[in-house]
Amino acid sequence: TGLKGATGASGLSITGPTGASAEMITFDSIPQYGSTNPVTSNGIFNANSLIKANTDSKLNLRYATVNGGYIYKIDATGTETAITTTARNWRGICQGSDGYIYANANGGYIYKIDATGTETAITSTARNWRGICQGSDGYIYATVLGGYIYKIDATGTETAITTTARNWRGICQGSDGYIYATVLGGYIYKIDATGTETAITTTARNWRGI
């Protein structure tokens, strides 16, 4: 994966895959959710999610969301550049196969952001969004704290794929096609195409990302 270190650990490094030319950003710390600890040397605060660009095989470019702030791109030198201009309670972030950055805002909407930083809301219902990913079917999947998991089509139509309200957090799709999602104070679940949720862990924890 190219990741080493642990959440909350000091000196977490992100390095490229085997054969990468150089080590990338070294973070002073990865804060707990809602913390005000800096994530990069230049002082992004309240950082929530971090991804690498789809087109970047060596992890030279990343995007990060900031609670109560902006979305930043971070290059190999650690230079942070805000790509959005409206402060929001940004949470999850992913890059779609169309090249857009997709990010959700707590108590707000899901946005797609183009190369110029223009933010376009693709949903119309304010929710406590948390995690976000794109499925192999092209849908955007997103979790809601105290609610459900939704899939969102190209028109912005939101369809709940789960039926039990949970404190959903992180989300991803596995190579097996299942959606995997974490629950704050609960378990990790895999969700099949019918929306059936199966807990794959047995110890309740304050799970975050996945």
Helices and strands as residue ranges (DSSP letters): E 3-4, E 13-15, E 23-26, E 47-52, E 62-69, E 71-74, E 80-82, E 88-95, E 101-108, E 110-113, E 119-121, E 127-134, E 140-147, E 149-152, E 158-160, E 166-173, E 179-186, E 188-191, E 197-199, E 205-206
